[in-house]
Amino acid sequence: FTARQEGSDQFEPDNHALAWTGVRSKGKILIVSGRTEGGRYIEEILRRQGFEVTSRTADSAPAPTGFNVVIFNNVEREKLTASYLSAIERHVNGGNGFVMLGSEWSFGPGGYRRTPIETLLPVEFKDPPKQEEKNRAILLVIDKSGSMREDNRIWYAQEAAKAVARQLKDTDLLGVIGFDVDPFVVVPLARIGSLRGTFNTQIERLKPAGRTVMLPAITEAKRQLERQDAGRKHVIILSDGETGGSGGDFIDLVNVMKTEQQITVSAVAIGAEANIPLLKRITQYGGGFFHHIYDPTTLPQIVLQRVQEKPKDEPPPSERDFIPLQERGSELLAGFSGKGYPPLRGFIETELKRGAQLDLSIVKEGRKAPLLASWRYGRGRTVALTTDLEGRWSRAWIQWGSLPDFWEKVLDWIRPTSDTPIPVHEARISLSGS
């Protein structure tokens, strides 16, 4: 410093000062994503914070050497080699950071099980609860009129029934109704487990004769199915002829079956003489499928294929909002406001490992499930965020104004500290006169 008025400075030694400033570099971060553009949101956030970010998909991921933090962003286990996963573990154990975030590809059961990634994560993978599979009840309504003798149509209808019986599980129900002028039970509706030994013999009792009258047969199918407690109920009509009865009677019947008893009705029309317009309308109002075939040899394949398909009208899994809760005592989020976390539309349930820190949780069915968890691994640190940052479940988070600050807290905690000490300060005081 220089005095403004020359000669007024009586003590020149205090005109100079020396101070040390320690500056920590932002560091290098590697993002490995499961799909192209999958990491664009987190990449943008980290770049704005001054990090040197390398973003790659799994098929072109570089070695972790030289990166302070590696982030796995919803990347499938199958896309990474065992040697690469081992290199990640050694890298973290040696003093670097690792973050895993995403949905099923990251935390789904079976993915990273028994791999080095499972070892270094602060959470354990959890198998989803097994959902009881709903059984099915299927009634085949087969036209046995005299015209079914042509081109062995009745034989192929029987083969279609046998194929369905082989496909169904023991807990499913199957029955067969034959009809000409009147309907009659060929195979009583029962669980497949009790039918397997006799089904083929019973179905071969169908012999072509008589005229085609379909309405009583569908009415009988409705009567049998409405008494059954099954998850899905289905009627499949196989017919090759014209039928008596008005179209309105059929429409009223199948509409009631679908809307009041959740019984769907499908149909396969065989040959040129089948009542195509009527069968189409039956399936439109009955909620099932419709096929028109000329070659009866394709009948078993078509029926089997449609039985194997899942119904289109099954409702999708319901989604609800999950509200993250910040845990008291979180070292990672210390000083970060825990208020106002946006809701999430989903996350993957995991179990917190012993010794790990729960930072954010989701309360589900009376228990806390980890959303954000952290711990020290060897000389390094790892973090698990059990939801995505691609917009599938995290749309509100992507629009959250505090998201950059949140990630700054995560990266500040996880990045390795510098081994270079700040120089020791030195202070000197001298007196002149008084």
JOUR-V781586 format. One record per run of one state. SS is the DSSP state (2 for helix, 1 for strand, 0 for the rest). FROM is the first residue (numbers start at 1). LEN is the number of residues. Records with the same first field share a line. If there is no record, write none. Layout:
SS=FROM-LEN + FROM-LEN
//
This chain:
0=1-11 + 16-12 + 34-6 + 49-3 + 61-8 + 74-3 + 80-2 + 94-3 + 102-2 + 108-8 + 121-2 + 126-10 + 144-2 + 168-5 + 180-3 + 196-3 + 204-11 + 226-6 + 240-7 + 262-1 + 271-5 + 294-2 + 309-13 + 324-1 + 327-16 + 345-5 + 353-4 + 365-2 + 378-2 + 386-9 + 399-4 + 415-20
2=12-4 + 40-9 + 58-3 + 77-3 + 82-12 + 104-4 + 116-5 + 146-22 + 192-4 + 199-5 + 215-11 + 247-15 + 276-11 + 296-13 + 395-4 + 403-12
1=28-6 + 52-6 + 69-5 + 97-5 + 123-3 + 136-8 + 173-7 + 183-9 + 232-8 + 263-8 + 287-7 + 322-2 + 325-2 + 343-2 + 350-3 + 357-8 + 367-11 + 380-6
//
